Amino acid sequence: MTKIYQQWFADMLAKTPLWINRLVDVSSDIAVNIDDTLAAKGMNQKDLAKLLGKKDSQISKWLAGKHNFTLKTIFLIEEVIGIKLIYSRQEAAEIESRHSREVMRRMMHFEPRNTVKYNDERNMISSIKIQATYNKAALSGNQSSAYSQSLQS
């Protein structure tokens, strides 16, 4: 029975137009972002309902990812809970540019924590591997363990 259901589901998914799949994905992502922001701010669905002048049941549907958000609703939610849910092309380009500059800045300013004086090729390669491991860990935002990871390589 399970294989029949899996095959049926795969067939239905294959027949679903791409735009519907994207609609469901984006609506779900928006709902998750709203829910995560509420949790981070110590708020719940009732708080959001009060801020928006909506019924709790309507907010519940929204956060279940079963709502086709209008731009008006998205902008209103952004305003009342202080989150950015969608971006214009210009905003997205600015964010990408800032992110790229930050990554480059971080890459250029990292120093190896354990510099190895190398007199032969083997020590030089070891030093390069340590530096690369440290940079990778530090760029991922895990600076506290970057040093220990660089020592393990």
C-alpha positions as CSV (number, residue, x, y, z in Angstrom):
1,M,0.0,0.0,0.0
2,T,2.8,2.4,0.8
3,K,4.5,2.0,-2.6
4,I,1.1,2.6,-4.3
5,Y,0.6,5.8,-2.3
6,Q,4.2,6.9,-3.0
7,Q,3.8,6.3,-6.7
8,W,0.4,8.2,-6.7
9,F,2.0,11.1,-4.9
10,A,4.9,11.2,-7.3
11,D,2.6,11.2,-10.3
12,M,0.5,14.0,-8.8
13,L,3.5,16.0,-8.0
14,A,4.8,15.5,-11.6
15,K,1.5,16.8,-13.0
16,T,1.4,19.9,-10.8
17,P,2.4,23.0,-12.7
18,L,5.7,24.6,-11.6
19,W,4.0,27.9,-10.6
20,I,1.7,26.1,-8.1
21,N,4.7,24.3,-6.5
22,R,6.5,27.7,-6.2
23,L,3.4,29.3,-4.8
24,V,3.2,26.6,-2.1
25,D,6.9,26.8,-1.3
26,V,7.0,30.6,-1.1
27,S,3.8,30.8,1.0
28,S,5.2,28.2,3.4
29,D,8.5,30.1,3.6
30,I,6.7,33.3,4.5
31,A,4.6,31.6,7.1
32,V,7.8,30.0,8.7
33,N,9.6,33.4,8.7
34,I,6.6,35.0,10.4
35,D,6.3,32.2,13.0
36,D,10.1,32.2,13.7
37,T,10.1,36.0,14.1
38,L,7.1,35.8,16.5
39,A,8.9,33.2,18.6
40,A,12.1,35.2,18.6
41,K,10.2,38.3,19.9
42,G,8.3,36.3,22.5
43,M,5.1,36.8,20.7
44,N,2.4,34.3,19.6
45,Q,-0.4,34.1,17.0
46,K,-2.9,35.9,19.3
47,D,-0.5,38.9,19.6
48,L,-0.2,39.1,15.9
49,A,-4.0,38.9,15.5
50,K,-4.4,41.8,17.9
51,L,-1.8,43.9,16.1
52,L,-3.5,43.3,12.7
53,G,-7.1,43.4,14.0
54,K,-7.7,39.9,12.7
55,K,-9.2,36.7,14.2
56,D,-6.9,34.1,15.7
57,S,-8.2,31.5,13.3
58,Q,-7.2,33.6,10.3
59,I,-3.6,34.0,11.6
60,S,-3.6,30.2,12.3
61,K,-4.4,29.6,8.6
62,W,-1.7,32.0,7.5
63,L,0.9,30.3,9.6
64,A,-0.1,26.9,8.4
65,G,1.1,27.9,5.0
66,K,-2.3,27.6,3.4
67,H,-2.8,31.3,2.7
68,N,-2.3,33.1,-0.6
69,F,-0.7,36.3,0.9
70,T,-1.4,39.6,-0.9
71,L,1.3,42.2,-1.0
72,K,-0.8,44.4,1.2
73,T,-0.9,41.7,3.9
74,I,2.8,41.0,3.6
75,F,3.7,44.7,3.9
76,L,1.4,45.1,6.9
77,I,2.9,42.1,8.7
78,E,6.4,43.4,7.9
79,E,5.5,46.7,9.5
80,V,3.9,45.3,12.7
81,I,6.5,42.7,13.6
82,G,9.5,44.4,12.1
83,I,10.7,41.8,9.6
84,K,11.4,42.0,5.9
85,L,9.6,39.1,4.1
86,I,10.1,40.1,0.5
87,Y,12.6,42.2,-1.3
88,S,12.6,44.3,-4.5
89,R,15.4,43.6,-7.0
90,Q,17.2,46.7,-5.9
91,E,17.0,45.7,-2.2
92,A,18.2,42.1,-3.0
93,A,21.1,43.5,-5.1
94,E,22.2,45.8,-2.2
95,I,22.0,42.9,0.3
96,E,24.1,40.7,-2.1
97,S,26.6,43.4,-2.5
98,R,26.9,44.0,1.2
99,H,27.2,40.3,1.8
100,S,30.0,39.9,-0.8
101,R,31.9,42.8,0.6
102,E,31.6,41.3,4.1
103,V,32.9,37.9,3.0
104,M,35.8,39.5,1.2
105,R,36.6,41.7,4.2
106,R,36.6,38.6,6.5
107,M,38.8,36.6,4.1
108,M,41.4,39.4,3.8
109,H,41.7,40.0,7.6
110,F,42.0,36.5,9.0
111,E,45.4,35.6,10.3
112,P,46.4,32.0,11.1
113,R,46.1,31.4,14.9
114,N,49.1,29.1,14.8
115,T,51.7,30.3,12.4
116,V,54.1,27.6,11.4
117,K,57.6,28.6,10.4
118,Y,58.3,26.4,7.4
119,N,61.7,25.5,6.1
120,D,60.6,22.9,3.7
121,E,57.7,22.2,1.4
122,R,55.8,19.9,3.8
123,N,55.6,22.5,6.5
124,M,54.5,25.1,4.1
125,I,51.6,22.9,2.8
126,S,50.7,22.1,6.4
127,S,50.5,25.8,7.2
128,I,48.3,26.5,4.2
129,K,45.9,23.7,5.2
130,I,45.7,25.1,8.7
131,Q,44.9,28.6,7.4
132,A,42.3,27.3,4.9
133,T,40.5,25.3,7.6
134,Y,40.5,28.2,10.0
135,N,39.2,30.6,7.3
136,K,36.4,28.2,6.3
137,A,35.3,27.7,10.0
138,A,35.5,31.4,10.7
139,L,33.5,32.4,7.6
140,S,30.8,30.0,8.5
141,G,30.3,32.1,11.7
142,N,31.8,29.5,14.0
143,Q,34.8,31.6,15.1
144,S,34.9,30.0,18.6
145,S,35.7,26.6,17.2
146,A,37.7,27.9,14.2
147,Y,41.0,27.7,16.1
148,S,40.4,24.1,17.3
149,Q,39.3,23.0,13.9
150,S,42.4,24.4,12.3
151,L,44.6,22.5,14.8
152,Q,42.8,19.2,13.9
153,S,43.6,19.4,10.2
